[in-house]
C-alpha cells in the first residue's frame, strides 16, 4: 500500500513539474472529472465533460471547453478561447483571451483589465465587465449585461428575442447597464424588451429597440 501511495505521489509530482516546465502540446481531456492547472503552467487544450476547469494565475493554455461545469481563469492568464454548456465562466484580472468566450446557461464575468479579442456571448446568465475590454461585441438572449465603469466594448451589443416556450420562474426583462466612463462602439440592438440604463458619462453608439434611462453616480436605481 505504501509503495502504491509513493508511486501515485511521484506521478503527481512529475505531472506538476511537466506542467510548470511548459508543454504547449499537452492536451488534458477528461470525462466525469475536473481539471486543475497550476500557476504559471503552459499546456495545450483543456476539455472535460461533467467537470469544472480551474486555471491558476499566470498560466497559458490553448483553450478551455467543458459541458456541465464552470471555468475559472486566473489573473494574467493567456488562452485562445473559452466555451461551456451549463456552467459559468470567470476571467481573472489582466487575463487575455485571444478569440471568443461562449456560455450556454451560465454567467460570464470579466475581472479588472481582462481583455477578450473576440465576442462574449451566452443565452442565459448575466454578463459583467469590470474595467475590461471586449473587441468583438456582446450577445445574449435572457441575461443581464453590466458593462462596468471604464470598460470598453467594440462590436456593439445584441440582445436576441426569446423564442423559448418554457421558462423557469418569472420571464423578466433583461437589465442592461452601461456604467460610468464606459465606451460601447457599434450599435446596441435590442430585439426584445429590456431595461436600459446608460451613465451620463458613458459613450455609446446608435441604440435600436430600447429607450435609455440616463443615470448619475456609480449605479442606476434598482
LOKEPA-580558 format. One record per residue (C-alpha): x, y, z; residue in one letter; residue number from 1. Coordinates in steps of 0.25 Angstrom, whole numbers, padded with zeros to 4 digits. Layout:
N
{px: X	py: Y	pz: Z	aa: A	i: NUM}
...
***
This chain:
222
{px: 0000	py: 0000	pz: 0000	aa: X	i: 1}
{px: 0011	py: 0010	pz: 0004	aa: X	i: 2}
{px: 0018	py: 0006	pz: -0010	aa: X	i: 3}
{px: 0006	py: 0009	pz: -0018	aa: X	i: 4}
{px: 0004	py: 0023	pz: -0010	aa: X	i: 5}
{px: 0018	py: 0026	pz: -0013	aa: X	i: 6}
{px: 0017	py: 0023	pz: -0028	aa: X	i: 7}
{px: 0004	py: 0031	pz: -0028	aa: X	i: 8}
{px: 0011	py: 0043	pz: -0021	aa: X	i: 9}
{px: 0023	py: 0042	pz: -0031	aa: X	i: 10}
{px: 0014	py: 0042	pz: -0043	aa: X	i: 11}
{px: 0006	py: 0054	pz: -0038	aa: X	i: 12}
{px: 0019	py: 0062	pz: -0035	aa: X	i: 13}
{px: 0025	py: 0058	pz: -0049	aa: X	i: 14}
{px: 0012	py: 0063	pz: -0055	aa: X	i: 15}
{px: 0012	py: 0076	pz: -0048	aa: X	i: 16}
{px: 0027	py: 0078	pz: -0051	aa: X	i: 17}
{px: 0024	py: 0076	pz: -0066	aa: X	i: 18}
{px: 0012	py: 0086	pz: -0066	aa: X	i: 19}
{px: 0021	py: 0096	pz: -0059	aa: X	i: 20}
{px: 0032	py: 0094	pz: -0069	aa: X	i: 21}
{px: 0023	py: 0097	pz: -0080	aa: X	i: 22}
{px: 0017	py: 0088	pz: -0091	aa: X	i: 23}
{px: 0008	py: 0095	pz: -0101	aa: X	i: 24}
{px: 0005	py: 0081	pz: -0107	aa: X	i: 25}
{px: 0000	py: 0075	pz: -0094	aa: X	i: 26}
{px: -0015	py: 0074	pz: -0096	aa: X	i: 27}
{px: -0023	py: 0070	pz: -0084	aa: X	i: 28}
{px: -0036	py: 0063	pz: -0087	aa: X	i: 29}
{px: -0045	py: 0057	pz: -0076	aa: X	i: 30}
{px: -0059	py: 0051	pz: -0074	aa: X	i: 31}
{px: -0066	py: 0052	pz: -0061	aa: X	i: 32}
{px: -0055	py: 0060	pz: -0055	aa: X	i: 33}
{px: -0050	py: 0074	pz: -0052	aa: X	i: 34}
{px: -0037	py: 0080	pz: -0058	aa: X	i: 35}
{px: -0027	py: 0088	pz: -0049	aa: X	i: 36}
{px: -0015	py: 0095	pz: -0056	aa: X	i: 37}
{px: -0005	py: 0101	pz: -0046	aa: X	i: 38}
{px: 0000	py: 0115	pz: -0046	aa: X	i: 39}
{px: 0010	py: 0119	pz: -0058	aa: X	i: 40}
{px: 0007	py: 0106	pz: -0065	aa: X	i: 41}
{px: 0008	py: 0104	pz: -0080	aa: X	i: 42}
{px: -0002	py: 0094	pz: -0086	aa: X	i: 43}
{px: -0010	py: 0091	pz: -0098	aa: X	i: 44}
{px: -0025	py: 0090	pz: -0100	aa: X	i: 45}
{px: -0033	py: 0087	pz: -0087	aa: X	i: 46}
{px: -0046	py: 0079	pz: -0089	aa: X	i: 47}
{px: -0055	py: 0072	pz: -0079	aa: X	i: 48}
{px: -0070	py: 0066	pz: -0078	aa: X	i: 49}
{px: -0077	py: 0067	pz: -0065	aa: X	i: 50}
{px: -0066	py: 0075	pz: -0058	aa: X	i: 51}
{px: -0060	py: 0089	pz: -0056	aa: X	i: 52}
{px: -0047	py: 0095	pz: -0061	aa: X	i: 53}
{px: -0038	py: 0103	pz: -0052	aa: X	i: 54}
{px: -0026	py: 0110	pz: -0057	aa: X	i: 55}
{px: -0016	py: 0117	pz: -0048	aa: X	i: 56}
{px: -0010	py: 0130	pz: -0049	aa: X	i: 57}
{px: 0000	py: 0134	pz: -0060	aa: X	i: 58}
{px: -0003	py: 0121	pz: -0068	aa: X	i: 59}
{px: -0004	py: 0119	pz: -0083	aa: X	i: 60}
{px: -0014	py: 0109	pz: -0090	aa: X	i: 61}
{px: -0019	py: 0107	pz: -0104	aa: X	i: 62}
{px: -0033	py: 0107	pz: -0099	aa: X	i: 63}
{px: -0043	py: 0102	pz: -0089	aa: X	i: 64}
{px: -0056	py: 0095	pz: -0092	aa: X	i: 65}
{px: -0066	py: 0088	pz: -0083	aa: X	i: 66}
{px: -0080	py: 0082	pz: -0082	aa: X	i: 67}
{px: -0087	py: 0083	pz: -0069	aa: X	i: 68}
{px: -0076	py: 0090	pz: -0062	aa: X	i: 69}
{px: -0071	py: 0104	pz: -0059	aa: X	i: 70}
{px: -0058	py: 0111	pz: -0064	aa: X	i: 71}
{px: -0049	py: 0119	pz: -0055	aa: X	i: 72}
{px: -0037	py: 0126	pz: -0061	aa: X	i: 73}
{px: -0027	py: 0132	pz: -0052	aa: X	i: 74}
{px: -0021	py: 0146	pz: -0052	aa: X	i: 75}
{px: -0011	py: 0149	pz: -0064	aa: X	i: 76}
{px: -0014	py: 0136	pz: -0071	aa: X	i: 77}
{px: -0014	py: 0135	pz: -0087	aa: X	i: 78}
{px: -0024	py: 0126	pz: -0094	aa: X	i: 79}
{px: -0029	py: 0124	pz: -0108	aa: X	i: 80}
{px: -0044	py: 0123	pz: -0105	aa: X	i: 81}
{px: -0054	py: 0118	pz: -0094	aa: X	i: 82}
{px: -0066	py: 0110	pz: -0096	aa: X	i: 83}
{px: -0076	py: 0104	pz: -0086	aa: X	i: 84}
{px: -0090	py: 0098	pz: -0086	aa: X	i: 85}
{px: -0098	py: 0098	pz: -0073	aa: X	i: 86}
{px: -0087	py: 0106	pz: -0065	aa: X	i: 87}
{px: -0082	py: 0120	pz: -0062	aa: X	i: 88}
{px: -0069	py: 0126	pz: -0067	aa: X	i: 89}
{px: -0060	py: 0135	pz: -0058	aa: X	i: 90}
{px: -0048	py: 0142	pz: -0065	aa: X	i: 91}
{px: -0038	py: 0148	pz: -0055	aa: X	i: 92}
{px: -0031	py: 0161	pz: -0055	aa: X	i: 93}
{px: -0022	py: 0164	pz: -0066	aa: X	i: 94}
{px: -0025	py: 0151	pz: -0073	aa: X	i: 95}
{px: -0025	py: 0151	pz: -0089	aa: X	i: 96}
{px: -0034	py: 0143	pz: -0097	aa: X	i: 97}
{px: -0029	py: 0143	pz: -0112	aa: X	i: 98}
{px: -0043	py: 0139	pz: -0118	aa: X	i: 99}
{px: -0056	py: 0137	pz: -0112	aa: X	i: 100}
{px: -0064	py: 0134	pz: -0099	aa: X	i: 101}
{px: -0077	py: 0126	pz: -0100	aa: X	i: 102}
{px: -0086	py: 0120	pz: -0090	aa: X	i: 103}
{px: -0100	py: 0114	pz: -0090	aa: X	i: 104}
{px: -0108	py: 0115	pz: -0077	aa: X	i: 105}
{px: -0097	py: 0121	pz: -0070	aa: X	i: 106}
{px: -0092	py: 0135	pz: -0065	aa: X	i: 107}
{px: -0079	py: 0142	pz: -0071	aa: X	i: 108}
{px: -0071	py: 0151	pz: -0062	aa: X	i: 109}
{px: -0058	py: 0159	pz: -0067	aa: X	i: 110}
{px: -0049	py: 0164	pz: -0056	aa: X	i: 111}
{px: -0041	py: 0177	pz: -0056	aa: X	i: 112}
{px: -0033	py: 0179	pz: -0068	aa: X	i: 113}
{px: -0037	py: 0166	pz: -0075	aa: X	i: 114}
{px: -0036	py: 0166	pz: -0090	aa: X	i: 115}
{px: -0045	py: 0158	pz: -0100	aa: X	i: 116}
{px: -0041	py: 0160	pz: -0114	aa: X	i: 117}
{px: -0054	py: 0153	pz: -0120	aa: X	i: 118}
{px: -0069	py: 0152	pz: -0116	aa: X	i: 119}
{px: -0074	py: 0150	pz: -0102	aa: X	i: 120}
{px: -0087	py: 0142	pz: -0103	aa: X	i: 121}
{px: -0097	py: 0134	pz: -0095	aa: X	i: 122}
{px: -0112	py: 0130	pz: -0095	aa: X	i: 123}
{px: -0116	py: 0130	pz: -0081	aa: X	i: 124}
{px: -0108	py: 0137	pz: -0070	aa: X	i: 125}
{px: -0102	py: 0150	pz: -0067	aa: X	i: 126}
{px: -0090	py: 0157	pz: -0074	aa: X	i: 127}
{px: -0082	py: 0166	pz: -0065	aa: X	i: 128}
{px: -0069	py: 0174	pz: -0068	aa: X	i: 129}
{px: -0061	py: 0181	pz: -0058	aa: X	i: 130}
{px: -0052	py: 0191	pz: -0065	aa: X	i: 131}
{px: -0050	py: 0181	pz: -0076	aa: X	i: 132}
{px: -0049	py: 0181	pz: -0091	aa: X	i: 133}
{px: -0057	py: 0173	pz: -0101	aa: X	i: 134}
{px: -0053	py: 0174	pz: -0116	aa: X	i: 135}
{px: -0064	py: 0166	pz: -0123	aa: X	i: 136}
{px: -0077	py: 0171	pz: -0117	aa: X	i: 137}
{px: -0086	py: 0165	pz: -0106	aa: X	i: 138}
{px: -0098	py: 0156	pz: -0109	aa: X	i: 139}
{px: -0109	py: 0150	pz: -0100	aa: X	i: 140}
{px: -0123	py: 0146	pz: -0100	aa: X	i: 141}
{px: -0128	py: 0146	pz: -0086	aa: X	i: 142}
{px: -0116	py: 0150	pz: -0078	aa: X	i: 143}
{px: -0114	py: 0164	pz: -0071	aa: X	i: 144}
{px: -0102	py: 0171	pz: -0076	aa: X	i: 145}
{px: -0093	py: 0180	pz: -0067	aa: X	i: 146}
{px: -0083	py: 0188	pz: -0075	aa: X	i: 147}
{px: -0076	py: 0193	pz: -0062	aa: X	i: 148}
{px: -0068	py: 0206	pz: -0061	aa: X	i: 149}
{px: -0057	py: 0209	pz: -0070	aa: X	i: 150}
{px: -0060	py: 0197	pz: -0078	aa: X	i: 151}
{px: -0059	py: 0197	pz: -0094	aa: X	i: 152}
{px: -0067	py: 0189	pz: -0104	aa: X	i: 153}
{px: -0065	py: 0189	pz: -0119	aa: X	i: 154}
{px: -0075	py: 0182	pz: -0128	aa: X	i: 155}
{px: -0087	py: 0187	pz: -0120	aa: X	i: 156}
{px: -0097	py: 0179	pz: -0112	aa: X	i: 157}
{px: -0108	py: 0170	pz: -0117	aa: X	i: 158}
{px: -0120	py: 0164	pz: -0109	aa: X	i: 159}
{px: -0127	py: 0154	pz: -0117	aa: X	i: 160}
{px: -0142	py: 0150	pz: -0116	aa: X	i: 161}
{px: -0146	py: 0140	pz: -0106	aa: X	i: 162}
{px: -0153	py: 0129	pz: -0114	aa: X	i: 163}
{px: -0153	py: 0118	pz: -0104	aa: X	i: 164}
{px: -0166	py: 0112	pz: -0099	aa: X	i: 165}
{px: -0162	py: 0109	pz: -0085	aa: X	i: 166}
{px: -0157	py: 0117	pz: -0074	aa: X	i: 167}
{px: -0152	py: 0114	pz: -0060	aa: X	i: 168}
{px: -0159	py: 0124	pz: -0051	aa: X	i: 169}
{px: -0163	py: 0138	pz: -0056	aa: X	i: 170}
{px: -0160	py: 0143	pz: -0070	aa: X	i: 171}
{px: -0153	py: 0156	pz: -0067	aa: X	i: 172}
{px: -0147	py: 0167	pz: -0076	aa: X	i: 173}
{px: -0132	py: 0167	pz: -0076	aa: X	i: 174}
{px: -0125	py: 0179	pz: -0069	aa: X	i: 175}
{px: -0115	py: 0186	pz: -0077	aa: X	i: 176}
{px: -0105	py: 0195	pz: -0070	aa: X	i: 177}
{px: -0094	py: 0204	pz: -0077	aa: X	i: 178}
{px: -0086	py: 0209	pz: -0066	aa: X	i: 179}
{px: -0078	py: 0222	pz: -0063	aa: X	i: 180}
{px: -0068	py: 0225	pz: -0074	aa: X	i: 181}
{px: -0071	py: 0212	pz: -0081	aa: X	i: 182}
{px: -0070	py: 0212	pz: -0096	aa: X	i: 183}
{px: -0078	py: 0204	pz: -0106	aa: X	i: 184}
{px: -0074	py: 0205	pz: -0120	aa: X	i: 185}
{px: -0084	py: 0200	pz: -0130	aa: X	i: 186}
{px: -0099	py: 0198	pz: -0130	aa: X	i: 187}
{px: -0107	py: 0194	pz: -0118	aa: X	i: 188}
{px: -0118	py: 0185	pz: -0123	aa: X	i: 189}
{px: -0130	py: 0180	pz: -0114	aa: X	i: 190}
{px: -0139	py: 0170	pz: -0121	aa: X	i: 191}
{px: -0147	py: 0168	pz: -0108	aa: X	i: 192}
{px: -0152	py: 0178	pz: -0097	aa: X	i: 193}
{px: -0140	py: 0181	pz: -0087	aa: X	i: 194}
{px: -0138	py: 0191	pz: -0076	aa: X	i: 195}
{px: -0126	py: 0200	pz: -0082	aa: X	i: 196}
{px: -0118	py: 0209	pz: -0073	aa: X	i: 197}
{px: -0107	py: 0218	pz: -0078	aa: X	i: 198}
{px: -0098	py: 0226	pz: -0069	aa: X	i: 199}
{px: -0097	py: 0241	pz: -0073	aa: X	i: 200}
{px: -0082	py: 0240	pz: -0074	aa: X	i: 201}
{px: -0083	py: 0227	pz: -0083	aa: X	i: 202}
{px: -0081	py: 0228	pz: -0098	aa: X	i: 203}
{px: -0090	py: 0219	pz: -0107	aa: X	i: 204}
{px: -0093	py: 0218	pz: -0122	aa: X	i: 205}
{px: -0107	py: 0216	pz: -0128	aa: X	i: 206}
{px: -0118	py: 0210	pz: -0120	aa: X	i: 207}
{px: -0129	py: 0201	pz: -0126	aa: X	i: 208}
{px: -0141	py: 0195	pz: -0119	aa: X	i: 209}
{px: -0140	py: 0202	pz: -0106	aa: X	i: 210}
{px: -0140	py: 0215	pz: -0099	aa: X	i: 211}
{px: -0129	py: 0218	pz: -0090	aa: X	i: 212}
{px: -0130	py: 0224	pz: -0076	aa: X	i: 213}
{px: -0119	py: 0233	pz: -0072	aa: X	i: 214}
{px: -0113	py: 0232	pz: -0058	aa: X	i: 215}
{px: -0102	py: 0239	pz: -0050	aa: X	i: 216}
{px: -0093	py: 0232	pz: -0040	aa: X	i: 217}
{px: -0088	py: 0218	pz: -0039	aa: X	i: 218}
{px: -0100	py: 0210	pz: -0042	aa: X	i: 219}
{px: -0115	py: 0213	pz: -0046	aa: X	i: 220}
{px: -0126	py: 0211	pz: -0037	aa: X	i: 221}
{px: -0131	py: 0197	pz: -0034	aa: X	i: 222}
***
